[in-house]
Amino acid sequence: MLEEILPKRRTVQNFVVEPSGIRKRGGDATLLLVINGRDDLVDFIMSEGTDSEEWCLLVDTNREENDADGVFSSGDKFGVTGRSLLLFVLQARQDTSKSPTH
């Protein structure tokens, strides 16, 4: 029925997106969802990845603004505030030790 209403659009989990025109295969992403249903702070230790991967914060419901940011390595410990949800994605570590070449 939705295809009849919006024939040139694709629907993804209740979000309507414009087709990009770029043809490529989909990819996989490893996501980590942390939910603290308690009233108080809970310490959390990041799940293991490889040395070349890091966890990047995408969503933090404790923040009023949509400015969730943060990069964490495997084994990093942080506090999750009460009644909050955090969403992380595992991605390749950004190598900042290399100097630019001229």
C-alpha positions as CSV (number, residue, x, y, z in Angstrom):
1,M,0.0,0.0,0.0
2,L,2.8,2.4,0.8
3,E,4.4,1.7,-2.6
4,E,1.2,3.0,-4.2
5,I,1.4,6.3,-2.3
6,L,5.2,6.8,-2.7
7,P,6.2,4.8,-5.8
8,K,9.7,6.4,-6.2
9,R,10.8,6.1,-2.6
10,R,12.0,3.3,-0.4
11,T,10.8,2.8,3.2
12,V,13.3,1.8,5.9
13,Q,11.9,1.1,9.4
14,N,9.2,3.9,9.2
15,F,11.7,6.4,7.7
16,V,11.1,7.5,4.1
17,V,14.4,8.0,2.2
18,E,15.1,9.3,-1.2
19,P,16.8,6.9,-3.6
20,S,20.5,7.9,-3.9
21,G,21.0,6.5,-7.4
22,I,24.3,4.9,-6.2
23,R,24.2,1.2,-6.9
24,K,26.3,-0.8,-4.4
25,R,25.9,-3.8,-2.1
26,G,24.8,-3.2,1.4
27,G,27.3,-3.6,4.2
28,D,27.3,-4.9,7.7
29,A,27.9,-3.0,10.9
30,T,28.5,-4.2,14.4
31,L,26.3,-2.3,16.8
32,L,26.4,-2.2,20.6
33,L,23.2,-1.1,22.4
34,V,23.6,-0.2,26.1
35,I,20.4,0.3,28.2
36,N,20.5,1.3,31.8
37,G,17.0,0.9,33.3
38,R,18.1,1.7,36.8
39,D,17.7,5.1,38.5
40,D,21.4,5.4,39.2
41,L,24.8,5.4,37.4
42,V,26.1,2.0,36.2
43,D,29.7,1.4,35.3
44,F,30.1,-0.4,31.9
45,I,33.2,-1.9,30.2
46,M,33.4,-1.8,26.4
47,S,33.1,-5.1,24.6
48,E,36.2,-6.5,22.9
49,G,37.1,-5.7,19.4
50,T,40.5,-5.9,17.7
51,D,43.4,-3.6,18.3
52,S,42.5,-1.9,14.9
53,E,38.9,-1.2,15.9
54,E,37.2,1.3,18.2
55,W,33.6,2.0,19.4
56,C,32.1,5.3,18.3
57,L,29.1,6.7,20.1
58,L,26.2,7.4,17.8
59,V,23.3,8.0,20.3
60,D,23.1,9.0,23.9
61,T,19.6,9.7,25.2
62,N,21.0,11.4,28.3
63,R,22.1,14.4,26.2
64,E,19.6,17.1,25.4
65,E,21.3,18.0,22.1
66,N,21.9,15.6,19.3
67,D,25.7,15.9,19.8
68,A,26.6,12.4,20.9
69,D,30.3,11.8,20.3
70,G,33.0,9.8,21.8
71,V,35.4,7.1,20.9
72,F,36.2,4.2,23.1
73,S,38.6,1.2,22.9
74,S,38.0,-2.3,24.1
75,G,38.1,-2.5,27.9
76,D,37.4,1.2,28.4
77,K,35.2,1.8,31.4
78,F,32.6,4.6,31.6
79,G,29.5,5.4,33.6
80,V,26.0,5.0,32.0
81,T,23.5,7.4,33.5
82,G,20.2,6.2,34.9
83,R,17.3,5.6,32.5
84,S,19.4,6.1,29.4
85,L,20.2,4.3,26.2
86,L,23.5,4.4,24.3
87,L,24.2,3.2,20.7
88,F,27.8,2.5,19.5
89,V,29.2,1.3,16.1
90,L,32.4,-0.6,15.8
91,Q,34.7,0.9,13.1
92,A,38.3,0.9,12.0
93,R,40.6,2.9,14.3
94,Q,41.6,6.3,13.0
95,D,45.4,6.4,12.8
96,T,46.4,9.8,14.0
97,S,50.1,8.9,14.4
98,K,50.9,9.2,10.7
99,S,52.1,12.6,9.5
100,P,50.8,14.0,6.2
101,T,53.0,13.3,3.2
102,H,53.9,16.1,0.8
